[in-house]
Amino acid sequence: MIGTLTLALIGASLGGWIGYQKIAGIKQRVPFRVVFEGSASGLRKGGSVNFAGIRVGEVVSLKLDNPHRVVALTSIDNSTPLRKDTLVGLEFQGLTGIAAISLTGGTVNGPPPPLDSDGIPVLTADADELLSTQEKIEKLCAMSTRSSPTMRMR
């Protein structure tokens, strides 16, 4: 009887502590929206959001806004220094090809990111950063053939 009561008390204390940590963690995070004009290949719910290589949040949901636009709702630490000129892109982690949202830069005293219609800050990812390696090679080849019309492929 005493052993059962002790185990129940320890279990309730542990459950209360875990619940408190979860609630305290939620209060320290804020929603943030990232818009990808094009593909967001490899990005998934629960994926990382990194600022200068440090994990500051995670992807909460992904939604197709239209056939060429992906909107990711994230939850990030409220102390993350996001600015209007912060660069947004995708970075791939390991050999699995799982993508993470990468946030870099921004001026120290710059303005905050613009707010969406529902009051959530939003930034749009740089389209050139999102190109796949094959797309970058094709774009480079197209640019080089335009600049040098005498160039021939063998």
N, C-alpha and C positions, 0 to 999 in steps of 0.2 A: 504494500500500500504506500509506504513512504517512498520507495524507489520509483513507483509509477508517478507519484505526485512530483518528485524531483525531476524526472524526465519530462513531464508535461511543462513544468516551470522553465526548464532549460530550453525546450522547443519553442515556447511562447516568447521567451526573451530573444532568441535567435530570429524568429519570424518578425518580431517588432523592430529589431535592429535592421534587418534587410529591407523591410518596408520603409523605414525612415530614410535609409540611404537612397532608395529608389526615388522617393518623393523629393529629397533634397537635390538629387541629380537632375530631375526634371525641371525644378525651379531655376537652375543655373544655366539652362539651355534656352535658346530662342529659335523660332522657325526662320528659315532662309530659303529662298527659291532661286534655282539656277536654270536658265533657259539655254538649251542646245539647239542651234539652228542647223539641223542635219542629224547625223547618226550619233548615238551615245552608246555605241557597241561595247559590251562587256560590263556596263554599269547595272547594278541590281540593288534591290531593296536591302538595306542593312550594310551597304558598302561604305567605305571610309570617306570622310571629307578631311583633307589635309591642308593646313596652311603652312607654307614654307617647310614642308616635310613632316610636320607634327600633326598627329590626329587631333582634330578639334570637334568632330561630330560624325554623324552618319546619315545616310540616305533613308528617309522615312517612306517616301512613295515616288513612283515614276508614272508619268501620264503622257500619252500622245496628244498633243494639242492640235496638230494637223499632220499630214503625211511627212512633213519635213521639219517638224519641231517637237522636241522632247522637253518636258518640264519636270525637273526633279525638286521635290520638297525635301529639305534637309533640316536637321536639328543640330545646331552648333553651340559651342560655349559662348556665353554672352560677353566674354572678355576678348573674343577674337577681333583683331583690329581691321575690320573690313572697311574699305573706302570705295568711292565710286570708280576709281581707276584700278582697283584690284583686278588682276588677270585671272581668268577662270579657264580651266582646261581639264583634260582627262590624263591620268597617269596610270600605267599598267603595272600591277604588282606581281612579281614572280613569273613563273612559266605558265601559270594557269590562264592568264589573260583577263583576270578580274580587274575591272577598272575602279579607280577611285577619283573623286573630284579633287582637283588640285587648285588651290588658291595661292597666288603669289603677289608680292609687291603691294603697291599703293602708297601714296604720299602720307606722311605722318599727320599733317594738318589738313588733309583733303576732306571734301564733303562726304557724308555717309552715302551708302548706296541708295538709289531711288526706291520708293515704296510702290508696291503693286496696288491695285484697286482695293484689296482687302487689308492693306496696311503691312504686308510682309515685305521685307527688303528683297530686291531681286537684282541679279546681275546676269548678263548674257555672255556665254562662253565665246571665246575667239574662234571663229570658223577655221582659220588656218591651223590652229593648234589641234583641231579635231580630225584633220585629214589622215587617212591611213597611209602607210608607207607607200603602197602602190599608187594611191591618188597623188601623193607628193611627187613621185617619180614621173608620172604621166604629165603633171602640171609643169615640171621642170623641163621635160622633153618638148612639150608644146611651146614653152617660152624660148628655148634654145633654137628650135627650127624657125620660129618667127624672126628672131634676131639675126639669124645667119641662113639666108635662103640657099646658099651654095652648099650647105652641109648635106651630105648624103648618108643614108643608112646602108650598111653592108649586110 
